[in-house]
């Protein structure tokens, strides 16, 4: 058991069939890790039963669980930013509300957390998705790592434990899935160590991914380009100009 407190949060969009089990699973593991914890779900404009499930969870875990509600969908990046803003504990852990990761594997991340470590990131040991999603995800990961110079092996693994003090040193702007690249890149630029741990990835049993749609992919592409200009191109240009001056 650690002395540091933990905030766990789940971004949820139409995850009514999975979010309840994930929250309950979190409440099983958290008392084994720390006496001071909270669980949060960000309902990002869901139109299924997610809102009712979260209301039931608030009644089931009073004072320990709370829901943050977006009346309209703000995108994956918007949901993550709300979750980070709502977290109040020393450490912040998040994973998706679709049930493809097991919150109990948070224990693996906590075990790798040292005083100088700012981020412990999971990586998928085996990706349990349809073959086309596996291929697109592999290409996206390799492309993003290359153009942004990211050392982390799996940008697309949303199973992360981060020190809140580190999060307070960065500012996130993305509203799409691009936020994963922005988050990882900015964390790698901070003077903290990054650790990686293999975690299991399970098949999606309910709903469908919001990322693998034409509109979402286009939005992600444009935000990725804008992010590359901000984080890679402009620093290179300003650094070159400073050397020439």
N, C-alpha and C positions, 0 to 999 in steps of 0.2 A: 504493500500500500504506500502511496506517495503522499507527501504533504501538500502538494499543489492541488488547487481546485480545477475542475474540468467543466466546460460547457460543451454539450453535444447538440448539434443541430442537423436537421434534415430539410433540404429544399424539396418541396412536394408540389407536383402539378398533376392532378388527376391520379393520385396514388392512393386513393381511398381503400383499395384492397390490400395494400402492403404496409402502409405507414403505421397502422396500429401494432402489428407484430414487431416492427423495427423499434418502435418506442419502448414496448414492453421488454424486448430483448436488451435494450440499453439499460433499463432499470434493473435487470438481472446482473449485468456485469459491473456497472459503475460502483456499487457499494464495495466491491472487491478491490477497487483501484484507489478510491479516495472517499473520505467522508463528506466532502463538500463538492456537490455537483448539481447541474441543472440540465434539462433536456428541452429543446425548442424545435418546433416545426414551422417552416415558412410556407404558408399556403399561397402559392403564386397564381391566384385567380382561377383556381380549379372550378370546374362545373359539374364534377361527379360528387360522390358522397364524402370527399375529403374533409370538408368543413364540419360535418356532423361527427365524423370519427374523431377529429381533433377536439371538439367540444366534449365528447365522452371521455377522452384521455385527460382533459383538464380536470374533470370531476373525479376521475380515477386516481390521479396523482396530484392532488392539490398542493400548491406551493413548490412543486418540483418540476412540473411541466407547464409550458405555456405555448400558445400559438401566436404567430405573427401573420396577419392576413393582408394580402394585396387584393383589393377589389378587382383590379384588372391585371392581366398577366404582364409581368415586367421582363420576362426572359430569364434564362438560367443565371446570367451574371447579376441581374437585379435581385434574384432570390438569394444568391450567396452574399451579396453586399448587405442585405437586410439581416441575414443570419449573423454575419460578423459584427454588425452594429448592435444586435440584440444581446450578444454573448457578454457575460459579466465576469467570468472566471479567469484564472491564470492561464489555462490552456484551452484551446478551442479545437474541437474535433468535428469534422463534418463528413457525411457521405450521403449519397442520393437516396431519395425516398422510394425508389422502385424495387428495392429488395434484391439487388444483384450483388450486394456485399453484406457480410455478416458483422454487425456492430460489435460482437464479442471479440473480434480480432483486433479491436482497439488495444487489448492487452499487449499485443506484439509491438505496437507503436510506442506505448508507454515504456516498455522495457528498453527501447533504444534511445530514449530521451535522456541526454546528458545536460549538464549546466551550460555548455556552449552550443547546444543544438537548438536551432530555431524552428526547424521543420522536420517532421518524420513523415515520409510519403510512402504509401503503399505502391506496389506494382503488381499487376495481374500475372499470377503464375500460369494461368490458362484462361483465355478469354472465351466465355460461353455465350457466343452470339452467332447469328447466321453468318455464313462465309463472307457475304458481301460487306457486312458491317465490320467483320474482322479485318478485311483487306483495306477498306476505307480508313478505319481507325489506325492501322499500321502505317499507311502512307501519310496520313495527317500527322501522326506522331513524329515520324522521321523528318517530314518537311518542316514542321514547326521547330523541332529541336535544332535542325540545321540552320535555318534562317535567323533564329533568335540566339543561337549559341547556348542553348540550355543543356546542362549536363545531366539532369534528371532523366532516367531511362523511360519513364512512362508518364508523360504530361497528362494523359487522358484518364488516369486512375484517380477518381474523386474519393479518396480514402486518406484523409490528411489530418495530422495533429500539429497545431501551430501555437507558438507562444503568443499570447495576446499583445504583449509588449512589442513584439516584432510586427504584428499587424498594424499597430498604431503608428509605425514608422513609414508605412506605405499608403498610397492612395489608389484605390481601384476605380476604374472608369467604365469598363466593359459591361454590356448588358446581355451579351450572347455567351455561348460556350467558350468564346475567346478569353473569357476571364481566367480560365485555367492556365493559359499561356502567360497572361499578364501577371497573375499571382505568383507562379513559379519563378518567372524571370526576375521579378522585383524582389522576391525573397532570396534568390541566389545572389543578387547584388548587395544584400545586407551582410554585415560582418558576422554571420552566424553559420554554423555547420548544418549540413543537410544529410539526413540519414534515410535509407530506403529499406523497406521490408516487404517481402512477398506475401500477398494475400490471395484468398480464393475469390473467384468471380463466378457467379451463378447465372443460369438462364433467366431471362425476363419472363415471368409467368403471366403478367397482367399488363395491359396497356401497350403503348408503343413509344419509342424514343422520339423526343421532340427535335433532336439534333439532325437526324437523317431525313430531312424533308427539304425540298428545293428552296423554299423561302428561308428556312433556318440556315441552310448551307450557304446561300448567297449572303445573308446578313453576317454570318461568321467570317466569310472570306473578306468582305469589305472592312470589317472591324479588325481582322488580322493584318490587313495591309496598313491601316491607320496606326495600329499598335506598333508594327515594324518601323514605320517612319518615326514614331515618337521615341521608341526604346533603342533602336539600332541605328537608323540613318542619321537623325539629327545629332545624337552624341558624337558620331564619327565626324560629321561636318564641323561641329563646333570645336571638337578636339583638334582637327586639322587646321582650322582658322587660328586657334590659339598657338599652335606650333609655328605657323607662318608669321604671326605678328611679331 
